Amino acid sequence: MNISDRIQSLRKKKGLSQYDLADEMGVSRQAVSKWENGQSIPDIEKIILLSDYFNVSTDYIIKGVEEEEEKNKKENNIIYSKILYIVSTFLITIGNISAFLNLCIRIDTTYLFVDYVIIGLGVMSYFIAKTISNSSPKFIIKFINIMMIIFTPITFMIFMIGNIIAIEVLYIHKVIVSIIIFLIIYVFLGICIFKKLKK
């Protein structure tokens, strides 16, 4: 990218026409057109005006020095997004395991609320990671997150079914029946999701 490309790129990023930029720089539209076509180069005074107006250094306009900084920023964003993907998977997994244990041992809405807050933070971390970087999570991260997100609704549904089926038996039997039904459905869905993501 040369100086003419950089001027054109900066102008378009700001959503300006050549007339708009010419007006801001105090030159004619033809002068801006010549800058962008490489037919002429703005003088030092105009380069300083351009750098102030677009909030970039004069080095960037002349030599494109800040391209390296932009590259480093993108690389850092990819690292941050990978960390956030791992954090999101951890939070979603911990929240779901805790919610599952609460359902098995004690149905306490206070504890369940905390579990759902943890899951919510995990989901939020996942989408923040997708926002700050265009990189997709690794297959295993994507698979675990999907499996964990469908974990809670299936858990509720199965425990309700377990309670209906085992209504006349001991509490421990209700839990066992619920876990067996849960495992069958969850493993089946896991295989389907795995095959879908692998395509």
Biotite code that builds the C-alpha atoms (Angstrom):
import biotite.structure as struc

atoms = struc.array([
    struc.Atom([0.000, 0.000, 0.000], chain_id="A", res_id=1, res_name="MET", atom_name="CA", element="C"),
    struc.Atom([1.482, 3.356, -1.070], chain_id="A", res_id=2, res_name="ASN", atom_name="CA", element="C"),
    struc.Atom([0.686, 6.900, 0.049], chain_id="A", res_id=3, res_name="ILE", atom_name="CA", element="C"),
    struc.Atom([-2.159, 7.322, -2.484], chain_id="A", res_id=4, res_name="SER", atom_name="CA", element="C"),
    struc.Atom([-3.787, 4.046, -1.355], chain_id="A", res_id=5, res_name="ASP", atom_name="CA", element="C"),
    struc.Atom([-3.506, 5.059, 2.293], chain_id="A", res_id=6, res_name="ARG", atom_name="CA", element="C"),
    struc.Atom([-5.159, 8.437, 1.707], chain_id="A", res_id=7, res_name="ILE", atom_name="CA", element="C"),
    struc.Atom([-7.985, 6.779, -0.209], chain_id="A", res_id=8, res_name="GLN", atom_name="CA", element="C"),
    struc.Atom([-8.386, 4.071, 2.446], chain_id="A", res_id=9, res_name="SER", atom_name="CA", element="C"),
    struc.Atom([-8.529, 6.626, 5.285], chain_id="A", res_id=10, res_name="LEU", atom_name="CA", element="C"),
    struc.Atom([-11.073, 8.734, 3.387], chain_id="A", res_id=11, res_name="ARG", atom_name="CA", element="C"),
    struc.Atom([-13.348, 5.746, 2.696], chain_id="A", res_id=12, res_name="LYS", atom_name="CA", element="C"),
    struc.Atom([-13.107, 4.473, 6.289], chain_id="A", res_id=13, res_name="LYS", atom_name="CA", element="C"),
    struc.Atom([-14.383, 7.865, 7.442], chain_id="A", res_id=14, res_name="LYS", atom_name="CA", element="C"),
    struc.Atom([-17.191, 7.725, 4.867], chain_id="A", res_id=15, res_name="GLY", atom_name="CA", element="C"),
    struc.Atom([-16.099, 10.876, 3.041], chain_id="A", res_id=16, res_name="LEU", atom_name="CA", element="C"),
    struc.Atom([-16.338, 11.761, -0.632], chain_id="A", res_id=17, res_name="SER", atom_name="CA", element="C"),
    struc.Atom([-13.409, 13.382, -2.412], chain_id="A", res_id=18, res_name="GLN", atom_name="CA", element="C"),
    struc.Atom([-15.357, 16.656, -2.241], chain_id="A", res_id=19, res_name="TYR", atom_name="CA", element="C"),
    struc.Atom([-15.696, 16.330, 1.562], chain_id="A", res_id=20, res_name="ASP", atom_name="CA", element="C"),
    struc.Atom([-11.990, 15.667, 2.057], chain_id="A", res_id=21, res_name="LEU", atom_name="CA", element="C"),
    struc.Atom([-11.053, 18.475, -0.326], chain_id="A", res_id=22, res_name="ALA", atom_name="CA", element="C"),
    struc.Atom([-13.234, 20.845, 1.701], chain_id="A", res_id=23, res_name="ASP", atom_name="CA", element="C"),
    struc.Atom([-11.585, 19.771, 4.978], chain_id="A", res_id=24, res_name="GLU", atom_name="CA", element="C"),
    struc.Atom([-8.073, 20.165, 3.529], chain_id="A", res_id=25, res_name="MET", atom_name="CA", element="C"),
    struc.Atom([-8.796, 23.450, 1.757], chain_id="A", res_id=26, res_name="GLY", atom_name="CA", element="C"),
    struc.Atom([-7.955, 22.095, -1.684], chain_id="A", res_id=27, res_name="VAL", atom_name="CA", element="C"),
    struc.Atom([-9.909, 21.244, -4.840], chain_id="A", res_id=28, res_name="SER", atom_name="CA", element="C"),
    struc.Atom([-11.514, 17.868, -5.489], chain_id="A", res_id=29, res_name="ARG", atom_name="CA", element="C"),
    struc.Atom([-9.098, 17.414, -8.391], chain_id="A", res_id=30, res_name="GLN", atom_name="CA", element="C"),
    struc.Atom([-6.155, 17.743, -5.979], chain_id="A", res_id=31, res_name="ALA", atom_name="CA", element="C"),
    struc.Atom([-7.562, 14.941, -3.790], chain_id="A", res_id=32, res_name="VAL", atom_name="CA", element="C"),
    struc.Atom([-8.196, 12.840, -6.890], chain_id="A", res_id=33, res_name="SER", atom_name="CA", element="C"),
    struc.Atom([-4.569, 13.318, -7.963], chain_id="A", res_id=34, res_name="LYS", atom_name="CA", element="C"),
    struc.Atom([-3.341, 12.320, -4.476], chain_id="A", res_id=35, res_name="TRP", atom_name="CA", element="C"),
    struc.Atom([-5.389, 9.129, -4.647], chain_id="A", res_id=36, res_name="GLU", atom_name="CA", element="C"),
    struc.Atom([-4.373, 8.321, -8.235], chain_id="A", res_id=37, res_name="ASN", atom_name="CA", element="C"),
    struc.Atom([-0.685, 8.819, -7.449], chain_id="A", res_id=38, res_name="GLY", atom_name="CA", element="C"),
    struc.Atom([-0.372, 11.728, -9.898], chain_id="A", res_id=39, res_name="GLN", atom_name="CA", element="C"),
    struc.Atom([0.811, 14.049, -7.142], chain_id="A", res_id=40, res_name="SER", atom_name="CA", element="C"),
    struc.Atom([1.767, 13.915, -3.456], chain_id="A", res_id=41, res_name="ILE", atom_name="CA", element="C"),
    struc.Atom([0.371, 16.312, -0.825], chain_id="A", res_id=42, res_name="PRO", atom_name="CA", element="C"),
    struc.Atom([2.902, 18.800, 0.529], chain_id="A", res_id=43, res_name="ASP", atom_name="CA", element="C"),
    struc.Atom([4.143, 18.485, 4.130], chain_id="A", res_id=44, res_name="ILE", atom_name="CA", element="C"),
    struc.Atom([1.564, 20.965, 5.431], chain_id="A", res_id=45, res_name="GLU", atom_name="CA", element="C"),
    struc.Atom([-1.277, 18.900, 3.937], chain_id="A", res_id=46, res_name="LYS", atom_name="CA", element="C"),
    struc.Atom([0.256, 15.645, 5.250], chain_id="A", res_id=47, res_name="ILE", atom_name="CA", element="C"),
    struc.Atom([0.204, 17.128, 8.779], chain_id="A", res_id=48, res_name="ILE", atom_name="CA", element="C"),
    struc.Atom([-3.430, 18.225, 8.239], chain_id="A", res_id=49, res_name="LEU", atom_name="CA", element="C"),
    struc.Atom([-4.330, 14.741, 6.973], chain_id="A", res_id=50, res_name="LEU", atom_name="CA", element="C"),
    struc.Atom([-2.654, 13.032, 9.968], chain_id="A", res_id=51, res_name="SER", atom_name="CA", element="C"),
    struc.Atom([-4.484, 15.312, 12.439], chain_id="A", res_id=52, res_name="ASP", atom_name="CA", element="C"),
    struc.Atom([-7.811, 14.900, 10.652], chain_id="A", res_id=53, res_name="TYR", atom_name="CA", element="C"),
    struc.Atom([-7.633, 11.079, 10.411], chain_id="A", res_id=54, res_name="PHE", atom_name="CA", element="C"),
    struc.Atom([-5.951, 10.724, 13.816], chain_id="A", res_id=55, res_name="ASN", atom_name="CA", element="C"),
    struc.Atom([-2.938, 8.827, 12.440], chain_id="A", res_id=56, res_name="VAL", atom_name="CA", element="C"),
    struc.Atom([0.774, 9.641, 12.446], chain_id="A", res_id=57, res_name="SER", atom_name="CA", element="C"),
    struc.Atom([2.487, 11.391, 9.553], chain_id="A", res_id=58, res_name="THR", atom_name="CA", element="C"),
    struc.Atom([4.741, 8.309, 9.384], chain_id="A", res_id=59, res_name="ASP", atom_name="CA", element="C"),
    struc.Atom([1.689, 6.189, 8.594], chain_id="A", res_id=60, res_name="TYR", atom_name="CA", element="C"),
    struc.Atom([0.598, 8.481, 5.746], chain_id="A", res_id=61, res_name="ILE", atom_name="CA", element="C"),
    struc.Atom([4.103, 8.695, 4.291], chain_id="A", res_id=62, res_name="ILE", atom_name="CA", element="C"),
    struc.Atom([5.536, 5.227, 5.024], chain_id="A", res_id=63, res_name="LYS", atom_name="CA", element="C"),
    struc.Atom([2.655, 3.099, 6.370], chain_id="A", res_id=64, res_name="GLY", atom_name="CA", element="C"),
    struc.Atom([4.522, 2.466, 9.641], chain_id="A", res_id=65, res_name="VAL", atom_name="CA", element="C"),
    struc.Atom([1.362, 1.893, 11.680], chain_id="A", res_id=66, res_name="GLU", atom_name="CA", element="C"),
    struc.Atom([0.380, -1.102, 9.552], chain_id="A", res_id=67, res_name="GLU", atom_name="CA", element="C"),
    struc.Atom([2.729, -3.158, 11.722], chain_id="A", res_id=68, res_name="GLU", atom_name="CA", element="C"),
    struc.Atom([0.954, -1.887, 14.845], chain_id="A", res_id=69, res_name="GLU", atom_name="CA", element="C"),
    struc.Atom([-2.402, -2.849, 13.339], chain_id="A", res_id=70, res_name="GLU", atom_name="CA", element="C"),
    struc.Atom([-1.051, -6.330, 12.588], chain_id="A", res_id=71, res_name="LYS", atom_name="CA", element="C"),
    struc.Atom([0.140, -6.658, 16.209], chain_id="A", res_id=72, res_name="ASN", atom_name="CA", element="C"),
    struc.Atom([-3.266, -5.510, 17.435], chain_id="A", res_id=73, res_name="LYS", atom_name="CA", element="C"),
    struc.Atom([-4.993, -8.200, 15.350], chain_id="A", res_id=74, res_name="LYS", atom_name="CA", element="C"),
    struc.Atom([-2.609, -10.849, 16.652], chain_id="A", res_id=75, res_name="GLU", atom_name="CA", element="C"),
    struc.Atom([-3.283, -9.721, 20.242], chain_id="A", res_id=76, res_name="ASN", atom_name="CA", element="C"),
    struc.Atom([-7.039, -9.854, 19.596], chain_id="A", res_id=77, res_name="ASN", atom_name="CA", element="C"),
    struc.Atom([-6.706, -13.449, 18.388], chain_id="A", res_id=78, res_name="ILE", atom_name="CA", element="C"),
    struc.Atom([-4.821, -14.356, 21.596], chain_id="A", res_id=79, res_name="ILE", atom_name="CA", element="C"),
    struc.Atom([-7.454, -12.594, 23.757], chain_id="A", res_id=80, res_name="TYR", atom_name="CA", element="C"),
    struc.Atom([-10.273, -14.349, 21.904], chain_id="A", res_id=81, res_name="SER", atom_name="CA", element="C"),
    struc.Atom([-8.629, -17.772, 22.431], chain_id="A", res_id=82, res_name="LYS", atom_name="CA", element="C"),
    struc.Atom([-8.330, -17.045, 26.158], chain_id="A", res_id=83, res_name="ILE", atom_name="CA", element="C"),
    struc.Atom([-11.978, -15.928, 26.268], chain_id="A", res_id=84, res_name="LEU", atom_name="CA", element="C"),
    struc.Atom([-13.105, -19.089, 24.424], chain_id="A", res_id=85, res_name="TYR", atom_name="CA", element="C"),
    struc.Atom([-11.371, -21.209, 27.078], chain_id="A", res_id=86, res_name="ILE", atom_name="CA", element="C"),
    struc.Atom([-12.806, -19.070, 29.914], chain_id="A", res_id=87, res_name="VAL", atom_name="CA", element="C"),
    struc.Atom([-16.305, -19.325, 28.395], chain_id="A", res_id=88, res_name="SER", atom_name="CA", element="C"),
    struc.Atom([-16.040, -23.113, 28.161], chain_id="A", res_id=89, res_name="THR", atom_name="CA", element="C"),
    struc.Atom([-14.840, -23.313, 31.769], chain_id="A", res_id=90, res_name="PHE", atom_name="CA", element="C"),
    struc.Atom([-17.647, -21.075, 33.099], chain_id="A", res_id=91, res_name="LEU", atom_name="CA", element="C"),
    struc.Atom([-20.396, -22.813, 31.117], chain_id="A", res_id=92, res_name="ILE", atom_name="CA", element="C"),
    struc.Atom([-19.131, -26.243, 32.213], chain_id="A", res_id=93, res_name="THR", atom_name="CA", element="C"),
    struc.Atom([-18.788, -25.301, 35.901], chain_id="A", res_id=94, res_name="ILE", atom_name="CA", element="C"),
    struc.Atom([-22.202, -23.592, 35.918], chain_id="A", res_id=95, res_name="GLY", atom_name="CA", element="C"),
    struc.Atom([-23.891, -26.618, 34.352], chain_id="A", res_id=96, res_name="ASN", atom_name="CA", element="C"),
    struc.Atom([-22.216, -29.173, 36.616], chain_id="A", res_id=97, res_name="ILE", atom_name="CA", element="C"),
    struc.Atom([-23.171, -27.099, 39.656], chain_id="A", res_id=98, res_name="SER", atom_name="CA", element="C"),
    struc.Atom([-26.781, -26.748, 38.405], chain_id="A", res_id=99, res_name="ALA", atom_name="CA", element="C"),
    struc.Atom([-26.952, -30.500, 37.779], chain_id="A", res_id=100, res_name="PHE", atom_name="CA", element="C"),
    struc.Atom([-25.677, -31.289, 41.301], chain_id="A", res_id=101, res_name="LEU", atom_name="CA", element="C"),
    struc.Atom([-28.162, -28.811, 42.770], chain_id="A", res_id=102, res_name="ASN", atom_name="CA", element="C"),
    struc.Atom([-30.988, -30.615, 40.997], chain_id="A", res_id=103, res_name="LEU", atom_name="CA", element="C"),
    struc.Atom([-29.737, -34.014, 42.172], chain_id="A", res_id=104, res_name="CYS", atom_name="CA", element="C"),
    struc.Atom([-28.983, -33.095, 45.785], chain_id="A", res_id=105, res_name="ILE", atom_name="CA", element="C"),
    struc.Atom([-31.181, -30.102, 46.604], chain_id="A", res_id=106, res_name="ARG", atom_name="CA", element="C"),
    struc.Atom([-33.516, -27.947, 44.566], chain_id="A", res_id=107, res_name="ILE", atom_name="CA", element="C"),
    struc.Atom([-32.539, -24.497, 45.808], chain_id="A", res_id=108, res_name="ASP", atom_name="CA", element="C"),
    struc.Atom([-33.456, -21.584, 43.556], chain_id="A", res_id=109, res_name="THR", atom_name="CA", element="C"),
    struc.Atom([-30.769, -19.375, 45.133], chain_id="A", res_id=110, res_name="THR", atom_name="CA", element="C"),
    struc.Atom([-28.000, -21.763, 44.143], chain_id="A", res_id=111, res_name="TYR", atom_name="CA", element="C"),
    struc.Atom([-29.573, -22.347, 40.725], chain_id="A", res_id=112, res_name="LEU", atom_name="CA", element="C"),
    struc.Atom([-29.701, -18.584, 40.111], chain_id="A", res_id=113, res_name="PHE", atom_name="CA", element="C"),
    struc.Atom([-25.946, -18.329, 40.834], chain_id="A", res_id=114, res_name="VAL", atom_name="CA", element="C"),
    struc.Atom([-25.328, -21.265, 38.455], chain_id="A", res_id=115, res_name="ASP", atom_name="CA", element="C"),
    struc.Atom([-27.261, -19.519, 35.675], chain_id="A", res_id=116, res_name="TYR", atom_name="CA", element="C"),
    struc.Atom([-25.343, -16.288, 36.249], chain_id="A", res_id=117, res_name="VAL", atom_name="CA", element="C"),
    struc.Atom([-22.100, -18.267, 35.795], chain_id="A", res_id=118, res_name="ILE", atom_name="CA", element="C"),
    struc.Atom([-23.473, -19.881, 32.615], chain_id="A", res_id=119, res_name="ILE", atom_name="CA", element="C"),
    struc.Atom([-24.582, -16.446, 31.371], chain_id="A", res_id=120, res_name="GLY", atom_name="CA", element="C"),
    struc.Atom([-21.087, -15.046, 31.944], chain_id="A", res_id=121, res_name="LEU", atom_name="CA", element="C"),
    struc.Atom([-19.680, -17.972, 29.983], chain_id="A", res_id=122, res_name="GLY", atom_name="CA", element="C"),
    struc.Atom([-22.014, -17.358, 27.038], chain_id="A", res_id=123, res_name="VAL", atom_name="CA", element="C"),
    struc.Atom([-21.194, -13.638, 27.154], chain_id="A", res_id=124, res_name="MET", atom_name="CA", element="C"),
    struc.Atom([-17.439, -14.423, 27.125], chain_id="A", res_id=125, res_name="SER", atom_name="CA", element="C"),
    struc.Atom([-17.958, -16.631, 24.064], chain_id="A", res_id=126, res_name="TYR", atom_name="CA", element="C"),
    struc.Atom([-19.680, -13.861, 22.081], chain_id="A", res_id=127, res_name="PHE", atom_name="CA", element="C"),
    struc.Atom([-17.147, -11.232, 23.196], chain_id="A", res_id=128, res_name="ILE", atom_name="CA", element="C"),
    struc.Atom([-14.405, -13.546, 21.866], chain_id="A", res_id=129, res_name="ALA", atom_name="CA", element="C"),
    struc.Atom([-16.231, -13.802, 18.526], chain_id="A", res_id=130, res_name="LYS", atom_name="CA", element="C"),
    struc.Atom([-16.625, -10.006, 18.406], chain_id="A", res_id=131, res_name="THR", atom_name="CA", element="C"),
    struc.Atom([-12.994, -9.030, 19.078], chain_id="A", res_id=132, res_name="ILE", atom_name="CA", element="C"),
    struc.Atom([-11.574, -11.518, 16.583], chain_id="A", res_id=133, res_name="SER", atom_name="CA", element="C"),
    struc.Atom([-12.773, -13.126, 13.367], chain_id="A", res_id=134, res_name="ASN", atom_name="CA", element="C"),
    struc.Atom([-11.103, -16.408, 14.353], chain_id="A", res_id=135, res_name="SER", atom_name="CA", element="C"),
    struc.Atom([-13.418, -19.306, 15.115], chain_id="A", res_id=136, res_name="SER", atom_name="CA", element="C"),
    struc.Atom([-12.980, -21.414, 18.233], chain_id="A", res_id=137, res_name="PRO", atom_name="CA", element="C"),
    struc.Atom([-11.348, -24.823, 17.888], chain_id="A", res_id=138, res_name="LYS", atom_name="CA", element="C"),
    struc.Atom([-13.665, -27.750, 17.180], chain_id="A", res_id=139, res_name="PHE", atom_name="CA", element="C"),
    struc.Atom([-13.422, -29.143, 20.726], chain_id="A", res_id=140, res_name="ILE", atom_name="CA", element="C"),
    struc.Atom([-14.264, -25.736, 22.303], chain_id="A", res_id=141, res_name="ILE", atom_name="CA", element="C"),
    struc.Atom([-17.265, -25.311, 19.998], chain_id="A", res_id=142, res_name="LYS", atom_name="CA", element="C"),
    struc.Atom([-18.461, -28.871, 20.682], chain_id="A", res_id=143, res_name="PHE", atom_name="CA", element="C"),
    struc.Atom([-18.131, -28.602, 24.496], chain_id="A", res_id=144, res_name="ILE", atom_name="CA", element="C"),
    struc.Atom([-19.896, -25.216, 24.566], chain_id="A", res_id=145, res_name="ASN", atom_name="CA", element="C"),
    struc.Atom([-22.844, -26.459, 22.489], chain_id="A", res_id=146, res_name="ILE", atom_name="CA", element="C"),
    struc.Atom([-23.133, -29.598, 24.612], chain_id="A", res_id=147, res_name="MET", atom_name="CA", element="C"),
    struc.Atom([-23.010, -27.571, 27.819], chain_id="A", res_id=148, res_name="MET", atom_name="CA", element="C"),
    struc.Atom([-25.564, -25.013, 26.611], chain_id="A", res_id=149, res_name="ILE", atom_name="CA", element="C"),
    struc.Atom([-28.120, -27.750, 25.816], chain_id="A", res_id=150, res_name="ILE", atom_name="CA", element="C"),
    struc.Atom([-27.242, -29.498, 29.104], chain_id="A", res_id=151, res_name="PHE", atom_name="CA", element="C"),
    struc.Atom([-29.466, -27.380, 31.381], chain_id="A", res_id=152, res_name="THR", atom_name="CA", element="C"),
    struc.Atom([-32.754, -27.489, 29.430], chain_id="A", res_id=153, res_name="PRO", atom_name="CA", element="C"),
    struc.Atom([-32.361, -31.240, 28.917], chain_id="A", res_id=154, res_name="ILE", atom_name="CA", element="C"),
    struc.Atom([-31.600, -31.691, 32.631], chain_id="A", res_id=155, res_name="THR", atom_name="CA", element="C"),
    struc.Atom([-34.803, -29.890, 33.615], chain_id="A", res_id=156, res_name="PHE", atom_name="CA", element="C"),
    struc.Atom([-36.877, -31.808, 31.107], chain_id="A", res_id=157, res_name="MET", atom_name="CA", element="C"),
    struc.Atom([-35.475, -35.200, 32.134], chain_id="A", res_id=158, res_name="ILE", atom_name="CA", element="C"),
    struc.Atom([-35.872, -34.580, 35.851], chain_id="A", res_id=159, res_name="PHE", atom_name="CA", element="C"),
    struc.Atom([-39.511, -33.667, 35.235], chain_id="A", res_id=160, res_name="MET", atom_name="CA", element="C"),
    struc.Atom([-39.986, -36.907, 33.238], chain_id="A", res_id=161, res_name="ILE", atom_name="CA", element="C"),
    struc.Atom([-38.146, -38.839, 35.960], chain_id="A", res_id=162, res_name="GLY", atom_name="CA", element="C"),
    struc.Atom([-40.436, -37.434, 38.622], chain_id="A", res_id=163, res_name="ASN", atom_name="CA", element="C"),
    struc.Atom([-43.537, -38.443, 36.629], chain_id="A", res_id=164, res_name="ILE", atom_name="CA", element="C"),
    struc.Atom([-42.240, -41.964, 35.880], chain_id="A", res_id=165, res_name="ILE", atom_name="CA", element="C"),
    struc.Atom([-40.985, -42.636, 39.403], chain_id="A", res_id=166, res_name="ALA", atom_name="CA", element="C"),
    struc.Atom([-43.703, -40.774, 41.268], chain_id="A", res_id=167, res_name="ILE", atom_name="CA", element="C"),
    struc.Atom([-44.429, -43.644, 43.673], chain_id="A", res_id=168, res_name="GLU", atom_name="CA", element="C"),
    struc.Atom([-40.830, -44.686, 44.401], chain_id="A", res_id=169, res_name="VAL", atom_name="CA", element="C"),
    struc.Atom([-38.074, -43.403, 46.655], chain_id="A", res_id=170, res_name="LEU", atom_name="CA", element="C"),
    struc.Atom([-36.278, -40.137, 45.886], chain_id="A", res_id=171, res_name="TYR", atom_name="CA", element="C"),
    struc.Atom([-33.015, -41.957, 45.055], chain_id="A", res_id=172, res_name="ILE", atom_name="CA", element="C"),
    struc.Atom([-34.872, -44.023, 42.459], chain_id="A", res_id=173, res_name="HIS", atom_name="CA", element="C"),
    struc.Atom([-36.244, -40.852, 40.856], chain_id="A", res_id=174, res_name="LYS", atom_name="CA", element="C"),
    struc.Atom([-32.693, -39.539, 40.561], chain_id="A", res_id=175, res_name="VAL", atom_name="CA", element="C"),
    struc.Atom([-31.416, -42.809, 39.043], chain_id="A", res_id=176, res_name="ILE", atom_name="CA", element="C"),
    struc.Atom([-34.284, -42.975, 36.518], chain_id="A", res_id=177, res_name="VAL", atom_name="CA", element="C"),
    struc.Atom([-33.709, -39.326, 35.600], chain_id="A", res_id=178, res_name="SER", atom_name="CA", element="C"),
    struc.Atom([-29.954, -39.795, 35.135], chain_id="A", res_id=179, res_name="ILE", atom_name="CA", element="C"),
    struc.Atom([-30.423, -42.875, 32.905], chain_id="A", res_id=180, res_name="ILE", atom_name="CA", element="C"),
    struc.Atom([-32.933, -41.069, 30.651], chain_id="A", res_id=181, res_name="ILE", atom_name="CA", element="C"),
    struc.Atom([-30.692, -37.994, 30.625], chain_id="A", res_id=182, res_name="PHE", atom_name="CA", element="C"),
    struc.Atom([-27.604, -39.968, 29.587], chain_id="A", res_id=183, res_name="LEU", atom_name="CA", element="C"),
    struc.Atom([-29.414, -41.741, 26.732], chain_id="A", res_id=184, res_name="ILE", atom_name="CA", element="C"),
    struc.Atom([-30.765, -38.481, 25.253], chain_id="A", res_id=185, res_name="ILE", atom_name="CA", element="C"),
    struc.Atom([-27.596, -36.478, 25.929], chain_id="A", res_id=186, res_name="TYR", atom_name="CA", element="C"),
    struc.Atom([-25.265, -39.057, 24.340], chain_id="A", res_id=187, res_name="VAL", atom_name="CA", element="C"),
    struc.Atom([-27.566, -39.324, 21.311], chain_id="A", res_id=188, res_name="PHE", atom_name="CA", element="C"),
    struc.Atom([-27.613, -35.519, 20.860], chain_id="A", res_id=189, res_name="LEU", atom_name="CA", element="C"),
    struc.Atom([-23.843, -35.388, 21.401], chain_id="A", res_id=190, res_name="GLY", atom_name="CA", element="C"),
    struc.Atom([-23.244, -37.858, 18.545], chain_id="A", res_id=191, res_name="ILE", atom_name="CA", element="C"),
    struc.Atom([-25.603, -35.869, 16.246], chain_id="A", res_id=192, res_name="CYS", atom_name="CA", element="C"),
    struc.Atom([-23.908, -32.539, 17.072], chain_id="A", res_id=193, res_name="ILE", atom_name="CA", element="C"),
    struc.Atom([-20.433, -34.065, 16.693], chain_id="A", res_id=194, res_name="PHE", atom_name="CA", element="C"),
    struc.Atom([-21.288, -35.370, 13.195], chain_id="A", res_id=195, res_name="LYS", atom_name="CA", element="C"),
    struc.Atom([-22.868, -32.021, 12.219], chain_id="A", res_id=196, res_name="LYS", atom_name="CA", element="C"),
    struc.Atom([-19.815, -29.981, 13.323], chain_id="A", res_id=197, res_name="LEU", atom_name="CA", element="C"),
    struc.Atom([-17.408, -32.370, 11.595], chain_id="A", res_id=198, res_name="LYS", atom_name="CA", element="C"),
    struc.Atom([-19.054, -31.790, 8.176], chain_id="A", res_id=199, res_name="LYS", atom_name="CA", element="C"),
])
